[in-house]
Amino acid sequence: MYDIIILGAGPAGLTAGLYAGRSKLKTLIIEKNIPGGQIATTAFVDNYPGSIEDATGMGLSDRMYEQAKEYCEFLTTEVTSVELKGKVKKVHTEDGKTLEAKVIIISTGASHRKLEVPGEKEFLNMGVSYCATCDGPFYSGLDIFVVGGGDSALEEAIYLTKFGKSVTIIHRRDEFRASQLVVDKAKANEKIKFELDSVVTEIKGDKETSSLIVENVKTGEKKELKSDDNSPIGVFIFVGYIPQTEMFKDQVEMNYGYIVTDSDMKTNIEGVFAIGDNREKSVRQMVNAAGDGCIAAVIANRYLEGQVW
């Protein structure tokens, strides 16, 4: 019997484990892959407070893992199902184990929705990015292409004009899903251009991304987009997230697949918290994922001490 089982070892889960373990709670973190989550696949992390110069995502997640490991247990396996209701929660794993806890903290994260086109995977961190805040400064003075038509895509495109020589928004329709206020702001920005009714079919380059192949969905015409001087380009993809929450369906309250919590990270089920990218929130950054983890662990400790839910 554990006091707390944390599902997922991204920045949110590792922070929760650190705080829970330091509170002398018997804590287990379960992770099916390497600790760090999305941050472990990020080349450089310049926007996390206190990051050392040229900090890598892997290096930072390794340090968070080593710190958390001093205070809680780790188990590398895949969770197949959970039972969240009742005072005792149960976690079933692929190797046939059933683990029990008084508190469950869900930190399974969300993955960026991919275009699934040639070159996207190959040029990740070499021209292809899913985070303007993380990687925008690396493309200062270069041409940047943003794929997507929602609020996130247009807001990030506006942000990227701080760095790029130009920013071209590529969207499959001639109208945007983004709010009109954001659309108007993007259209008023002199640095922003539009490639509408178009989809990306290929991302090309050598050691770095150098061009995109786009196809007009109405005419079928294909063309190549690249910089005028053949310099590298940045490709930022914002076509949504996929929250990793399918396992908790019909157990916790969700909105479009994201777990609904209050400001204390509590779900609608007593003793169950959700933190990080899998919960409903407006900003998904490493720094507020860590904040989620801290809050959940502190409130979970109070809950275990007998304070009311």
N, C-alpha and C positions, 0 to 999 in steps of 0.2 A: 504493500500500500504506500503510494507516494502522496505527499501533500499536493504537489503540482506536477502535472505532465504538460510539457510545451510541445506542440506539434509544429515543427519547422525551426531551422537554425539560421534564418536570415538575421539582419541587424535587429529587428524587433524581438525575435525569439531569443537571441543571444543576450540582449539587454535584459529581458524579462528573467532569464536564467541567472544572470549575474545578481540582480536585485533580490530575487527569491532566495537564492543560495546564501547570500550574505545575511538574509534574515533568518537563517538557520532552518529553512524549510527544506524538507526532503524533496528534491527537484530532479526530474528527468527531462532531457530534451531529446526528441526523436527526429531524425533527419534521414531522408532516403538518399540524398546526394552529399556533396561536400558542404561544410558549413559556409555561410556567407550569402546564399541565395543569389539574386541578380547581381549584387555588388561584386561577387567573386569573379564574374565574367567581364567586369568593367576595367578597361585598361588603366585609366588614371582617375583618381578621386581628389579633385581640388576644392570641392565645396563642402567638405565635412569639417566642422570646427576642430582645429588642432591637428589636422592632417599634416604630416611631414612633407617636405618638398618632394615632388615626383612620386607621391604615394600611389601605389597600385591598389586596385580593388581587392585582389587576392591577398596582398600584404596586410591591408587593413582588416579584412575579414579573418585572417589567420590570427592577428593580435586579439581581436574580439573573442575568437574561439578559445585561445589559450587562457584568457582572463576568466571567461565563464567556466571553463573546465576545472578551475580551482575550487569552484563552489557547487557544482552540480554534476550529475551523471549524464552521459551521452549514450545513445543507442543508434546505430546505423541500420535502419531497416525501413520497409514501406508499411504504412498503416493501411489496412484493408477496410476497416469499419470502426465506428465508435458508437457507444451508447452514452448519451449525455444527460439524460434525465435521471433524477434521483440524487441522493446524497453521495453515492459512490458512482463515479464515472468509469467506464470500461473502454479500453483501447485494444483492438485486435490487430495483430501484425501478420505479415506474410509468412513468417516462420512459425506460426501457430501459437504464439504467446498471447495471453490476455493480461494486460496490465491495468491496475486500478489506481485511482487518484480521487482526492476530494475536490480538486480544481483542475479544469482543463483550460489552457490558453491556446487558442488557435492562431497560428502564425504561418500559415501555409503559402501566403503570398499571392501574387498574380503575375502572369507572364504577358509580355507585350504581344499583341496580335501581329502575326507576320504577314507579309505579302505573299510568301511562298513562291518567289521568283528566282531564277538563276542569278547568282552573285550576291544575294542578300546575306546568306550565311557566311560565304567566303570572305566578304569585306566588312564583317562586323568588327568595329573598333579600328577599321582602316578606311573609313569614309562613311560607313553605315552606322547610325546611332538611333536610339530610341529615347534619348534624354537631352533636351536642349540645354537645360541648366547645368548638366554634368559636362557636356562636350562642346557647347557652343564656342567657348574661347579658343578651341583648337583650330577653328576655321576662320579666324580673323583675316579679312582681306580676300577671301575666296568666295566663289559662287556657291550658294546653298540651295538645295531643293528640299521642300517639305511635302510629304505625301499625306493627304487626309483632308477632311472637310468639316470636322467638328470643332467645338470650342477649343479643345486642346491643341489641335493642329494650327489653327489660326493664331491663338495666343502665343504659341511657341514660335511661330513664324515671325510675329511682331517682335518677340524677344530676340530672335536671331539676327534681326536687322542691326542690332548693336555691334555685331561682329562681321557679318558677311558683306561682301561687295554688293551682292544682290541676293534676293531670296525669291524663289519661284515656288508657288503653291500648285501642286498637281492634285486634281480632284476628279473623280469619275463622273460627276454630274456638273451641270452649269449653275446649280444652286447649292448653298451650303447648309449643313445641319447646325452650324454655329449660330449663336444669337445675332440678331441684326446689328446690335451695338458693336460686337467684335468684328463682324463682316465690314461694317462701315469704316472702322478704324484701320483694318488691313488694307482696304481699297484706297484709303487716303494716304497711306505710307508710300513715299516715292521709291523706296527700295524694293517694294514687293511687286512681283509680276504673277500672272496666272496662266496655267495650262489646264483648261477645263475640258470636261467630257473626255478625259484621258486617264488611262491606267498604265502603271509601270509594268513592263513585261520582262525587263532584264536590267541588271546593274553590272556595268563593265569597268574594267581597269586592269592594271598590272599589279604593282605592289600596293597601290592605293586606288580608290574609286576615281574614275575619270569621266564617265558618261552614263547616261540613262537611255534606255529605249522605251518610248511611250507609244501607246496605240490609242487612236481616237475611237471611242466606243460607238460613235454614230457613222463614221465613214470607213473605219477599218484602216485608215492611213497610219503608218508607223514612221517615227522620226527619232533622231538621236539628239539628246540635249547634253550640252557640255559647255565648258567655259570658252571664251573667245581665244584665250592664249594657251589652251590645252593644259592648264594647271589642274591640280586635284580639285575635286568638289566634295561637298558634304551632303549626305543624304539622310534626312531625318524623317522617320516613319512614325506617324501618329494615327493609327487606324483602330485604336481601342486596346483594351486589356482583356485578358481572360482570367478572372479570379479562380484560384484553385480551391473551390468550395463545394464541388459536386457531392462529396462524401457527407456533407452536413445538411444537405437538402432535406426538407421536411422535419428537421430537428431544431434549427435556429432560424430566426426571422432574417430574410434576405430581401434585397432590392436589386434587381437585375444581376443576381449572382453574388453581390457583395453583402457581407454580413452587417446587419444593422446593430450599432452599439450606442451607448450614451457616452458622455465625456469621460467616464471612469472605465471605459472599454468593456462594460458589462453587456452581455447579450440578453435576450429575453429568457434565458434559462439560468436558473440559480447555479452559481459556481462555474459558469462558463464565460470566458472572456475571448475577445477577438482583437488582434493587433496587426498593424502593418498594412500591406497592400491589399489584403483580402477583405478589409472592412470598408464600409462606405465612408468616403472622405473626399475632399476636394484637392488635396495636394499629396502626392506620393513621392517623398524624398527620403533618403536614408536618415536624415536628422530627425524627422518627425516619426519615422518608424521606431527609432530608438526611444523617443519620448513615449510612444504608445506602450512599449515594453516596460518601461519604468513605471508608468501609471498602473498598468494591469497587475504587476507584481506587488506594488505597494497596497493596492486595494484588495488583492487576493489575500495578502497577509492579514489585513484587518478582518476580512470575511472569516478566515480560519480561526481568528482569535475570538470569534463569537459575535462580532458586530452584525447587525441585520443586513440582508441583501438590499 
